[in-house]
Amino acid sequence: MYKKQFVSVIVAAAGMSNRMGSKVNKQFIFLKDKPILAHTIEKFERCEYVDEIIVVAREDEINYCKKEIVKKYKFQKVSKIVRGGKERQDSVYNGILALDERTGIVISHDGARPFVEVKNIIDVIEGAYKYGACIIGVPVKDTIKVVENNNINKTPERSLLWQAQTPQCFKKEVLMEGYRKAIEDNFVGTDDSMLVERLGMDVKIIMGSYENIKITTPEDIIIAESILKDKEEIYRRNEIAFQTR
């Protein structure tokens, strides 16, 4: 992919972490040698097609984020850390308002998804160039039930169901129109794709990774540590194989 437009990333890291049951915001819990948020930002820092990173944090954690994440790990692409809002949607919108004036492509990503691969980032950028809106996800593995009052209403065809993930990527004008319409209608969605879908616009979904989990509960920390350990073992084996060639 050759570079076409200025690419900005909004990392949403202003959640309350209620389900984690920890006094520490889940974004700052350590996975091995560094906080979850640092693992996440590192992936976008390494992607050559990303020009700037805007981190959205809780107001009382902005200074901590500056010192203990951005400065400590020497992230050069983080241009701003802005205050989050009541809902995730409000936080991403604050990030949109802080975008560089040159921005043509916008990526939104959950700060608590540290296992996104650089390849996935490149794939959604390419998808946004081509389609205007592109997200990653994975086909669901389980049978899903629609339930009302503890009664099964229907069972959707599993082959049609995907689990949406981030990053989600859009042409700037497309995402801004989605947010404008949502504000006008007082609509709150669970991800940015929903806002664009409401415009009647097609959103392309492409294959992500089942390892690209969102860390939300204490059980997720255990899974994340296992994923990290497995990746390190793969890197170690590859390094040994390379050295013995």
Buried (B, 14 or more C-beta within 10 A) or exposed (E): EEEEBBBBBBBBBBBEBEEBEEEEBBBBBEBEEBBBBBBBBBBBBEBEBBBBBBBBBBEEBBEBBBEBBBEEBEBEBBBBBBBBBEBBBBBBBBBBEBBBEEBBBBBBBBBBBBBBBBEBBBBBBBBBBEBBBBBBBBEBEEEBEEEEEEEEEEEEEEEEBBBBBBBBBBBBEBBBBBBEBBEEEEBEBEBBBBBBBBBEBEBBBBEBBEBBBBBBBEEBBEBBEEBBEEEEEEEEEEEEEEEEE
